[in-house]
């Protein structure tokens, strides 16, 4: 069974470790098997491509490489900083994520 991760696709995250420390971006994809995430504008790499239908010119393209989830923290817009994530039951009895810094429910 896969481990429950603290971030999801679409979350805004803050990089807390590595070459991209201090950068902020939106999660585009989660790779649960390797516990990595692809974050918009973070950990950019250059890739050489041959000409094809999508890019008739070919050449070098820049794209995001995966970052390990342990190097990411959820960004709380209300607090204006990175925050830890907690889980609790809401008034309807559903388990929801919340920001430990502001106490606000994460949508």
C-alpha positions in Angstrom: 0.0 0.0 0.0 1.2 3.5 -0.8 2.2 6.0 1.9 -0.2 8.9 2.5 1.5 12.1 1.3 1.1 15.6 2.8 0.8 17.4 -0.6 -1.5 16.9 -3.5 -1.7 18.0 -7.2 -2.6 21.7 -7.4 -1.1 22.7 -4.0 1.3 25.6 -3.7 4.5 24.4 -2.2 7.7 25.9 -0.8 11.1 24.2 -1.4 12.9 23.8 1.9 16.1 22.0 0.8 18.3 21.4 -2.2 19.5 23.7 -5.1 16.1 25.3 -5.4 15.7 26.2 -1.7 13.4 29.2 -1.2 11.5 28.7 -4.5 7.7 28.5 -4.6 5.5 26.8 -7.2 2.3 24.8 -7.9 2.4 21.0 -7.9 1.8 19.7 -11.5 2.1 16.0 -10.8 2.7 13.6 -7.9 4.7 10.4 -8.5 3.6 8.2 -5.5 5.9 5.2 -6.4 9.1 7.3 -5.9 7.5 9.9 -3.5 8.4 12.7 -5.8 6.5 15.7 -7.2 6.9 17.9 -10.3 6.6 21.6 -9.3 6.0 24.4 -11.8 9.2 26.4 -12.3 11.3 24.4 -9.9 14.3 22.0 -10.6 14.4 23.0 -14.3 16.5 20.7 -16.7 17.4 21.0 -20.3 16.5 18.2 -22.6 17.6 17.7 -26.2 14.8 16.7 -28.6 14.7 15.4 -32.2 12.4 17.1 -34.6 8.9 15.7 -34.4 5.3 16.8 -35.2 5.0 18.7 -31.9 8.3 20.6 -32.4 9.3 20.5 -36.1 12.5 22.4 -35.2 13.7 20.1 -32.5 16.5 21.4 -30.2 16.8 22.0 -26.5 13.7 22.4 -24.3 13.5 23.2 -20.6 11.2 21.2 -18.4 10.7 20.5 -14.7 12.4 17.5 -13.1 10.9 15.7 -10.1 11.7 16.8 -6.5 11.5 14.5 -3.5 8.5 15.3 -1.4 10.6 15.5 1.8 12.1 18.7 0.3 8.7 20.4 -0.1 6.4 22.1 2.4 2.9 23.3 1.8 2.7 27.1 1.4 0.0 28.8 3.5 -1.2 32.0 1.7 -2.9 33.3 4.8 0.2 33.0 7.0 2.5 33.9 4.1 4.9 31.1 5.0 5.5 27.4 4.7 3.4 25.3 7.1 3.0 21.7 8.3 -0.1 19.8 7.4 -2.5 18.2 9.9 -5.6 16.1 9.4 -8.9 16.4 11.4 -12.6 15.7 11.0 -14.7 18.6 9.9 -18.2 19.4 11.1 -19.6 17.0 8.4 -17.4 14.1 9.7 -15.1 14.2 6.7 -11.3 14.0 7.2 -9.7 17.2 5.8 -6.2 18.7 5.7 -5.5 21.9 7.7 -2.6 24.3 8.1 -0.9 24.0 11.4 0.2 27.6 11.2 -3.1 29.3 10.6 -5.5 26.5 11.5 -7.3 27.1 8.2 -8.7 24.2 6.2 -6.9 23.4 3.0 -9.1 23.2 -0.1 
